[in-house]
Amino acid sequence: MEKTQAYIEAHKQRFLDELLELLRIPSISADPAYAAEVKRCAEKVADFLRAAGADNVEVIPTKGHPIVYGEKIIDPARPTVLIYGHYDVQPPDPLELWDSPPFEPVIRKTELHPDGAIFARGACDDKGQMFMHIKAFEALHATGELPVNVKFMLEGEEEVGSDNLGIFCESNKEKLACDCVLLSDTSMIANDVPSITVGLRGLSYVEVEVTGPNRDLHSGVYGGAVANPINILAKMIASLHDEEGRITIPGFYDDVEEVDPEERALLNQAPFDVDAYMADLDVQALFGEPDYTPIERTTIRPSLDANGIWGGYTGEGAKTVLPSKAYAKISMRLVPHQKSDKITKLFSEHFVRIAPPSVKVKVTPHHGGEPAVVPRNTPEYQAAHHAMKQTFGKDPLPMRSGGSIPIVALFEQVLGVKSVLLGFGLDSDAIHSPNEHYGLFNFYKGIETIPWFHKYYAELKK
């Protein structure tokens, strides 16, 4: 690996410049107005793959945004690693909370990133982490040290539910055939505490609509006699938790996996300062089930959150309106062995049931995904462990993530292979939020570590 690491060191500035170029493209998959930019980003990713040495690079259309594919097969007898990532990003709103424009990347030093961090939408999630794999592959290929076959499948719809990825995988099983999937869309505990994600929560995402009168009304004329859908919706959402933070939907916890004490103890080995946690968030107290630590509440326990609520008049000044409708978007994070379809059904039935007769309720499911647990006794996990130990100088801790990557369960179901979640971001990197950023240390450390994964994986699969 000496040649590869020397190549990386010699090309660091170019790698960074190319990433900044990619970050300037507003590939917002959720907004149809940016469809052309998403396609432009896919083409740029394909250009980078070709330049890195990949063969058979394609920008493959789907019913939504395209998938970028490329490969390098050095020997069919060697193991094949399928690299997954996504080039689409979350909407940057609210724009006024950004310290710099979201698609004009800048590098600033922070307390956690004294060497500097890239501030831009997609810097960490997932352009920066996806791009590490392209650059690591480039270094291995350029120096003749690539020890495995590599395939890339980089999508443009992760932030909107990956609706077309399952169809693509089902239709291209032979093209995607591999021994494992490697992805970096997760985080680690800290820059001096490396970790590997071994569990992900699933997701059920719905939108609710509450309708009262058949039109907006004057609140002075009708207020007090006609139910206000915003007031009703707020009460309904509030009723979804009890005073201790447990979710009140009947049957919601029926399939929840009770994690054994040994694994709970392992999870809580991660350094966690509750006072620093609250100070960072500027909150005076935390919320959740009292029998579980904050780490456990966000990883091995399910959750339910309103992600947005609106209705009536929200413009400048005052308008005394009693609205006809109120809306909310609600997400539920799931744990093994909960199923997203079942939870969506339980939520929908419950939400309709608790509505008073003064309103009508409509629940629209958006997307979902299944939770996943990655075993630690596999060659891919062991390769990741050895690779991180090589570059960080210490054993990484196994950790569970509170986030959701539904495609991990999809890959196992459709392709019949396990995934390894080798993330280098930090939870504090503000993904999905204003001022998203990704440390230069993390970007370069990922590029340095990934080649070691390929080396150790090739050895372990002999």
C-alpha positions, 0 to 999 in steps of 0.5 A: 500500500506504500505506492497507493498512500504516496499517490494519495498524499501527492494528489490531495489538493486535486482531490479536494478541488474536484470535490468542491466542483461536485459540491457546486452542483445543486443536485436536489432530488426532492425538487423537480425544478432541479431535475436538470442539475441532478442529471448534470451531477450524474454526468459529472460523477461518471466523468470522475469515474472514467478519469479514475480508471473505471470501465463500462461507465454508464449514466442509466436512466430510471423512472426518476433520477439516473444511476451511475454505474462503473466497474473494474474487473481485474480477475473474475477469481478475486472477490468483488466489492460493490460500492454504493453511494448517492450524489443527490442532496437534501434541499438547503432550506432555510437558506437564511440560516446558512453562514455561506451559500449552500452550493458555494463551498467554503473551508472554515476551521471549527472546534471539532475540525481544527484542520478545516471543514468543507461547508456545503450541502452534500459535503458529508451526506453523501458527496464527500463520502461517496467521492472518497471511494472514487479517489481511493479506487483511483489511487489503487488503480493508478499504482497497480495495487488494486487487490479486488474487483470493484463495481460502483452503483451511485444513485440520485434518489437516496434523499427521496426514498430510493424508489427506483433502486430496488427495481434497478437491482432486481433487473441487474442482478448479474451486473451487480453480482458481488461478494459484499457492498461497501458504503460510507453514508454513516458516521463515526463517534469522533475523530479520535474514536473510530467506529463502524456502524453495525445497526440502522433503524428503519423508516416509515414516513407519512403525511397527514391532512386534517380538514375542518370546514369546506373553506377558510373562515373568518376567525372572528365570525366562526371562532369558538363555534367551528373546530380549527384543524390546526388546533386539532392536528396539534392535539392529535400529534401531542397525543402520540407520546405519553409523558415518558416519551413512549409512543401511544399507537396500539401495537407499535412496540409489539415487534421491537427487539429487546437488545441484550444487556451485553450489547447495551453495555457495548453501545454505551462504551462510546464516549458520551457527555450528556452536558456537552450534548445538551450544550451543543444543542442549546437545550436544558433537558433531554426527552425519551424513555427513562429506562434507556440512555440517550445513546440507546434512545437514538439507536435501539429504540423506535421514535416518532417525530413531526418533521413539519406542520403547516396550515392557515396563513403564514405570510407577513402581517396578520390574517385572522383566518380559521383554516379549512386544512392543516397538514403535517409530515411525520417520520417513525424510526424503526428497529429490528424486527419492526416492518415499515408497512405494518407500522404505517398501517398501525399509524394510519388506523390510529390517527384516523381513529383518534380524530374528533367528528369535527374534522376529517383525516387523510393519511398518505404514506410516502416512503419507508425502509427496513432496519438492518443489523450487520454481523461482526463475524463477517469478512467484510466487517473484519476487513473494515475493522483492520483497515480502521485500526491501520489508519487510526492506530486503535480498534474501532468500536461497533455502534448502531446508528439512529438513521435509516439506509433502507438499501442495506436490507434491500441489498441483502434481500435482492443481491444476497450479500452483506453490507459494511458501513464504513462512515467517516462523518461526525454526527455534528456535521449538520447533515440535512441542516443549514451549515452542513460540513465535512472535515478535511481530516475525515475526507482524507482519512477515508481516502487513506483507509478505504484501500486498506479495506480492499487489501484486507478483504482480498486476504480474508476471502482467500 
